[in-house]
Amino acid sequence: MLVTKNAIPRRTILRGVGTALALPLLDGMVPALTALAKTPAVPTKRLGVVIVPNGAPAEYWTPKTAGAGFELTPSLKALEPVREHVVVMSNLDSVGAEPGRGTTHSQAASAFLTGARPKRTTGAALELGISMDQVAANAEGLGRATQLPSLELSLEGGDTVYGVATCDGGFSCAYLNNSWANRSTPMPRETNPRIVFERLFGDVGSTSAEARLGRAQRQQSILDAVMDKVARMEKGLAPYDRRKLDEYLEAVRGIERRLEMAEQQADRELPAVESPAGIPLSWEEHARLMFDLIVLAYQTDMTRVISFMVGREESGATYPQIGVTEPHHPLSHHRDNPEKIEKLARINAYHMVLFSDFLAKLRATPDGDGSLLDHVMLMYGSALRNSNRHTTEDLPILVAGGGGGEIRGGRHVVNPKGTPLTDLQYTMLLKLGVPVESFSGSTDAIREISELA
């Protein structure tokens, strides 16, 4: 890291017409005294949760051996380039979903990040509990330290669940959301990459359709509005910081181009269908855009807490791009048909390809004395194990990232049978520096994710 005599303010924002561009952490933002200190600066830790729907067949997911020498299974094979940053977790149960008692998709989804049991209701009388991501969002060193306490993203909106207010088992469809601000309030999720982009980089004061139209009519990109300020700033930067800033600006520009292409394709190819601007026609491009926006959100420190629902429980998405044309949810009720189980595992493996590419981008993005992947703590998994029987024991879960030195990857940790998933979530909150005495009743830390006392 280059030592600078006069540090650029960490919260430097370049403003233009309708634009506020936050900058990534540059070496020039590190004061000389901090950089020369005998002990390194404390890294900025971040939390991420990635949720995939409808379970995962254990025979395709779970490694056969524990420890560092485990072999990656078909569902996990895509993690090979980043395996040293991943801990596969076995024998974690979702106790809030009442294992073994005919759990519904709604119960499983709502309990996944809360550890709580939902009140059965089809109306507005919701009752659950705060989710672990929102505990982090309320913490001083995480959510309260950034402009956006948290981001909740999804590829599927509420209207994708059959268009009704009541889902399986007589539970409100609101329970299909995983992120909860408190006992009665689910956090709304954003599905539109354009709106996410403008929340991160826009300064229009609103994400309404009128505001977005106004920006489009001005035909001015985020970068066009501030490039004169960027040029002036670059003159005073060291060569390494200039390269770092150029790479970041190119990433922003690239996402802008992809959003513009998505909007043009939506207008051209589906003129008779109302399609939200910014949502690509391609499912994979939609997912990759969201993952890339997460990288930028972490890189600019606009937020340190993000949850991303790749699909809701009961998702009916199809994946013809990998040869799976049956809707995901009906396919997951496979009735032990080997062909259907293999297709379900193929979907799990496809999701893992996208997640692995996301981890690789985090690893390639410098952050302080390491990378974003070194400093983030990610939990990836599904709220069900066997969707055919709606089981919530031994969930498919992994932890990724270094957590600022708190996690040692490249291992398969086999927990004692019946270990609550909330033990892992409690452990993650502690390692992120959140001062919690317990989480949803859990007070036992899983030390094996780091093997640190």
Beta strands, then each sheet from edge to edge (+ up, - down):
strand 1: 13-16
strand 2: 19-22
strand 3: 46-51
strand 4: 86-93
strand 5: 151-154
strand 6: 305-309
strand 7: 366-367
strand 8: 370-371
strand 9: 376-381
strand 10: 397-400
strand 11: 411-420
sheet 1: 1+ 2-
sheet 2: 5+ 6+ 3+ 9+ 10- 4+ 11+
sheet 3: 7+ 8-
end
